């Protein structure tokens, strides 16, 4: 039997969007936020984005990046700037995007970009105008990128996010906004104006149904299926950890803190069950080998594990909805203090 491994390194994640956000934030006044905090407060620990036809490898990174990442940074208490131009970009838009990079690096904060060395999120942390080079890193590489190459991305968009200003958000505000985003995603309300994404991808709880259908049809792509299991399984480990930490770190010094601990503990138990189911899925479908998702016995076992995870996550989302209702009802300075 394949060994079922659980996560023990909370400084690494398969979710490169959150990894890049954490990297940029670590150069700001909110450098105290851990990767667990960032995964939870941005909602990335709770995301699921499944390509409907074959559970393709593109699923986890196919979302309206500008909207999502700017909302992520808002949750953390930042105003952000965005450079997003259809490729090939006009010289004027390239110039504006380059100026954003120079501006943020001059302030000592990296820029968040995508498709630097691989089609994932990463950071641009330095520049050399004389050599016409950016210094950048992502999960695969730390190196240099010529300005000309950056201006002509392989993907359809020249994408950039920079942190502009830090706001004095309280932990109560951060948590309330995070829960709002998590629940919106789970219930399929996040992309109401993004028809391309909604037609091709199933998000939130609906992702389970799409994934189970692909398994029942014996149509899963070996590489994509394994990648989704790895990304989402890792994310749910972070979700459970984030909620467990809320239940411990909030000190219970007032009514709100005590209720946060209570709601977080209830949700954590459900997400722990989700993470456990995904640990088994990852053992069935190791990345990048892929396993045998078209084998009937294996596919049936995977569908059963996904149904088990769906039931636990549905209960978890219901717990988070109650949690959000409480935070919305009582979010005011008069009761926090």
ABEGO torsion letter per residue (X at the ends): XBBBBBBABAABBABAAAAAAAAAAAABAAAABBAAAAAAAAGAAABBBBBAAAGBAAAAABBBAAAAAAAAAAAAGBBBBBBBBBOBBBAAAAAAAAAAAAAAAAAGBBBBBBGAABBBBBBBABBBAAAGBBBBBBAABBBBBBAAAAABBABABBBBBBBABBBBBBAAAAAAAAAAAAAAAAAGAAAAABAAAAAABBBEAAAAAAAAAAAAAGABBAAAAAAAAAAAAAAAAAAAAAAAAAAAABAGABAAAAAAAAAAAAAAAAAAAAAAAAAAAAAABBOAAGEBAABAAAAAAAAAAAAAAAAAAAAAAAAAAAAAAAAAAABBAAAAX
